[in-house]
């Protein structure tokens, strides 16, 4: 009797492991949907900065995002980069970025869930010419 119970428990655990392992692999490698995070115009609508969250976060993992900069006057793609932000599995919000600009550059700061700065990117207008 005890052997049958142990065998049933082992079979149930193996099936659960197979299901969760398959889900984890599929979620990790094939999670490519993008959701709009922010869209901001800077320097009198001359440049548009677009942030998109890539995929869904898995358990309490980092959020992946792609940031794109476009020249609105010349309808030209200027820069794009992918980054990660520690957000404890939550969706990205306005609290996770800060954009500053002046006559020389655009500065994009990405902020983790605890308020610490994850990374800072600075793009000079002279490099876009």
N, C-alpha and C positions, 0 to 999 in steps of 0.2 A: 504494500500500500504506500509506504513512504517513497519508494522508488518512482512510482507513477506520479506522485505529486511533484517530486524534484524534476522529473523529465518534463512535465507540463509547464512548470515555472521556467525552466531553461528554454523551452520552445517559445513561450510567450515573450521572454526577454530578448531572444534572438530576433523575433519578428519586430518588436519595438525598436531594437537597434538598427535593423535593416531599414525600417521606415524613416526614422529620424536621420540616419546617415544619408539616405538618398535625398531627403528634403534639404539637408544642409549643403550637399554638393550642388544640387540644382540651384538653390538659392544663391550660393556663392558665385557660381560661374555664369548664370543666365539671368541675372537681375539687372536689366539695362534700362528700365523705364525712367524717364526724367520728369520731374515736377518743377514748375516755376517757383523759384525761391524769391527773387527780387528782379526788378528792372528799374534802373535809375539813369536819368539823363544828367549830364554834367556839362559845364562850360557853355551855357546858353543853348542847350540841346545839340551841341556839336558832336558829342560822344555819348554812346549808350553803353551801359554796363549791365550785362545780364548774368544772373546767377541761377543755376539749376541744380537741384538735388538729384543725384544719380541713384536709382534703386531705392529699396527700402532697407532700413538698418536691420541688422540681424542680432537679436538679443541685445546686449548693451554695447554694441560695437560703434566705431566712429561712423559719422556720416560722410559720404563722398559727394563732392560738388564739382561742377565745372563752371568757371568764370570766363565770360567772353566780352571783349571790348570791340565795338564797331564805331566807325566814323559815319555819323549820320549825314554830314554834308556831302561827302563823296560816295556814300553807300558802299563802303569798303570794310572788309573784315580786317582787324588789326592784330588782335592777340587772343589766345585762348589757352587756359591751363586747367588741370585737374588737381584737386587738393582734398585733404581729409580734415574733418573738424570733430573734436571730441564732444559729443552731444548726448551721451548716455542713451542712445537708441531713440531719442525724440526727433521730431521733424525740425528742420532748420527754420528759424524765425528772424525777425528784424534785429533781435538781440545778438545774433551771431555774426554780424558784419558792421563795419563802419567805413564810409567812403568820404574822403576829404579830397579837395582839389583846389588848386590855385592857378596862377598864370604859367607855371612851369611843369607841373606834374599832376597825376591822379594817384592817390594813395588808397589802397584797399587793405583794411585790417580785418582779419578773420578771428572770431572770438569763440572760445570754448564755452561749455555749459556753466563753468564756474566763474566766468568773467575774465579769465586770463587770456592773453593774446596768443593765438595759435600761430599765426604768421602774418607778415606784412609785405605787400607788394607795391612797388612804386613804378609807375610808367611815365616817362617824360614825353611831352608832346613833340619835342624835337626828334625823338626816335621814330615817331609815326610818319614823318614827312618822307 
